[in-house]
Amino acid sequence: MRSLIPRDTFFQDLFDFRRDFDQIFNRFLSWPSGQEESTMTVGFSPAVESFIDKEGKKFHCQVMLPGVDPKDVNLQVQGNTLTISGQRSTSRETKEADYLHREITYGSFQRSILLPEGVDKDKLNAEYRNGILDIAAPIAAAALPRKVEIKALPPAAKQASA
């Protein structure tokens, strides 16, 4: 019997679960003592997606940053690690509102991504559009994945038993 859950949905649910678990774990580790309001300002962790475009010979990293001003985002490369940090702050002046539902998190964030071998770190560029930060850099052709051909050998002759 075939699975009723599409494979892509299953893996996406696993990734979502991991991201949510990481956010809960980060909130637990950075739990401030004192006011309840300060607990609502920790735990923002943007979703990240990185891939290699084989045709364009480029590395791409997309960071979901809705509600974040690009001026509040810092990019830093050290060795083979790209670090994205910044802050999403609330634009509201009313701190005494009685929220009926509140899911938007605010605060500082930091994500580190290991760059694949062959990425030209000196030509790294970033563009912010519609809440998505797109970071791209050319990658050396020698570092791109390549297909390895499998050669079929003729079957071995059966050995005669003595």
Buried (B, 14 or more C-beta within 10 A) or exposed (E): EEEEEEEEEEEEEEEEEEBEEEBEEBBEEEEEEEEEEEBBBBBBBBEBEBEBEEEEBBBBBBBEBEEBEEEEBEBEBEEEEBEBBBBBBEEEEEEEEEEEEEEEBBBBBEBEBEBBEBBBEEEBEBEBEEEBBBBBBBBEEEBBEEEEEEEEEEEEEEEEEE
